[in-house]
Every structure is written in C-alpha cells, then in structure tokens.
Amino acid sequence: MEKRTSVTSKDASQATTPSAVPKKINFLLGGLAGVSAVCFTQPLDLVKNRMQLSGEGGAAREYKTSVHAFFKILRTEGVIGIYNGISAGMLRQATYSTTRLGVYQSLFDSYSKDGKPPNALMKLGIGTIAGACGAFVGNPAEISLIRMTADGRLPKQQQRGYKNVFDACIRITREEGLKTLWRGCAPTIVRAMVVNAAQLATYSQAKEFLISSGYIRDGIGCHFASSLLSGFVTTVVSMPVDITKTRIQNMKIVNGVPEYSGALDVLRRVVQKEGIPSLWKGFTPYFARLGPHTVLIFVFLEQFKIIYFKLTTQAPQPI
C-alpha cells in the first residue's frame, strides 16, 4: 500500500507540475498528433459526413445504418473511396489541431500557478478559446473535407471532382469567391468551442482524477481511459452543431439562392422534416471516429511530448 501511495504521489506530481515547453513546440506537437490520428480515423469521418447528408430535406435515406454506409461505400467506390478527402483531413489537422492544441497548452501553462493546473471552469474557458481559434484557421480545409467526402454519393455529373485539398481551395476561390472558404465558419466555431470545451477540459479533468485516485499511473492506459470518456461526452453535446455545420458547408447555390439561410434554418428544417433524433444522425460513426480520434490524438501527443522531453532532458508535462 505504501509503495502504491509513493508511486501515486510521483505520478500526481507530474500531472500537476507544468514544465517550460516553448509555445512553438506546443503548436508543432499538436499538429503532428492531429495528422497522425487522422490517418487512422478518416474512413469514419467520411461515413459520418455521408450519414449526416443522407435523407437531407426529407428525401429517402441512402444508408440504413453506419455499417451499411461503410460497406456500400467500400463496394461502390473501393478501398481508395473510404479514404476520399484524406488530404483535406490532414490539412485540417495541420491547421485546426496545431492551433487549438497549441493555444490550449500555452494558456494551460500560463494559468497554472504554483505547480497547480487551472480549475475545471478555467479549463472549459481555455478549451473554448482554443477551439474558436482552431476553427477559424482550419475552416478552408474543413469545407474542402466536407465536400470531398460527400462527392461520392452524387451522380457523376453533379460531383465537384476535386483532385486534392489544394485543388479544392483553388477552385472554391475561383468559382465561388474567397469568402466561400469561410462559409459555415460561425457554426464551425460554435462546434469547435463546444467540442474543445468538452474534449480538452474533460480529458484533463478525467486524467487528473484517475491519477489522484491512486489506481492508475500516468501512462498510455490512463491516457486511453481519459480520452474515451472525453470522446463520449464530446459526441453527445456537439452532434447537433456538427450536422448544422456539415449541411451548410456542403450546400450549393442555385440561381443565387442558397439551400439554407443559416444555422437556425438548418436546425428548424432538420427537426421539421426528419425529426429531433436526426440531430444525432450518424452518432455511431461520429463517436466511432471521435472516440478513437480523441484517444489517438492525445496518446500521440503525450508520446511526442515524452520524446521531446527525453531529447531535451526535461520532466514530462501534463495536458
């Protein structure tokens, strides 16, 4: 018992004592973690986007379930098809995750006093600010990702046919104007604020609780459990905002008239024509993607930090 208490004390100390990590390193590690994670979760993101667009406007649903969607995409578009939009996913993580995790860690360090991390309310605030910053920077990649993952569900003549994320950004700018790259930015920022407030704050709080309980060390097992809880909470609270964002960013302008007038119009029409449960349409692939993505991004981030600290002979720093 004494041995476990001693180890726990050491782990808890590491979990609450910030280490001087250069801000640019926080941003770099956040981006690397995001890009690494998306390589594993891109197929789930594609299925989630297809499910959220399925049955749009009260039309017949293209996919019965997430599993049906996955295998139908695999059958009709091939293995490459389930990774459609991977370049946009990677750029999104390189911009969005680099910014949000870098801002979060930098603010986390700034508000840690006398070896103690910020309280839960402060973490929510920090996560919200980090999410808003990341969403604005990552919106061009976000809208490219939505369109590229949705393309395969359309008839050939209606497909946009972007070659990669850079082609998507160039064509969107040329054909629809530069500001279109930030279409849906408001709901994207709201979603990111909700996601980050829930994801980052829940992760940090769960990690602190698990370590201080004395039953688990600060390691991959702790990071996995904290990430899984964080992913579930984030999925529940963010899905209505996410489906709003997805539909606005995928909509087309016909004769100068957009399909939706704004986020509230999307929510109203989804509830009226598809029912309230449709706000959580695609819950399974969303959590199946966000859960593992949350686990992977934090595990990668923690491991990248350990490597950095070993190279610089510093003590580990918590998230």
C-alpha positions, 0 to 999 in steps of 0.5 A: 500500500505504501509503495502504491501511495509513493508511486501515486504521489510521483505520478500526481506530481507530474500531472500537476507540475507544468514544465517550460515547453516553448509555445512553438513546440506546443503548436508543432506537437499538436499538429503532428498528433492531429495528422497522425490520428487522422490517418487512422480515423478518416474512413469514419469521418467520411461515413459520418459526413455521408450519414449526416447528408443522407435523407437531407430535406426529407428525401429517402435515406441512402444508408440504413445504418453506419455499417451499411454506409461503410460497406456500400461505400467500400463496394461502390467506390473501393478501398481508395473511396473510404479514404476520399478527402484524406488530404483535406483531413490532414490539412485540417489537422495541420491547421485546426489541431496545431492551433487549438492544441497549441493555444490550449497548452500555452494558456494551460501553462500560463494559468497554472500557478504554483505547480497547480493546473487551472480549475475545471471552469478555467479549463472549459474557458481555455478549451473554448478559446482554443477551439474558436481559434482552431476553427477559424484557421482550419475552416478552408480545409474543413469545407474542402473535407466536407465536400470531398467526402460527400462527392461520392454519393452524387451522380457523376455529373453533379460531383465537384471532382476535386483532385486534392485539398489544394485543388479544392481551395483553388477552385472554391476561390475561383468559382465561388469567391474567397469568402466561400472558404469561410462559409459555415465558419460561425457554426464551425466555431460554435462546434469547435468551442463546444467540442474543445470545451468538452474534449480538452477540459474533460480529458484533463479533468478525467486524467487528473482524477484517475491519477489522484485516485491512486489506481492508475499511473500516468501512462498510455492506459490512463491516457486511453481511459481519459480520452474515451470518456472525453470522446463520449461526452464530446459526441453527445453535446456537439452532434447537433452543431456538427450536422448544422455545420456539415449541411451548410458547408456542403450546400450549393447555390442555385440561381443565387439562392442558397439551400439554407439561410443559416444555422437556425434554418438548418436546425428548424428544417432538420427537426421539421422534416426528419425529426429531433433524433436526426440531430444525432444522425450518424452518432455511431460513426461520429463517436466511432471516429471521435472516440478513437480520434480523441484517444489517438490524438492525445496518446500521440501527443503525450508520446511526442511530448515524452520524446521531446522531453527525453531529447531535451532532458526535461520532466514530462508535462501534463495536458 
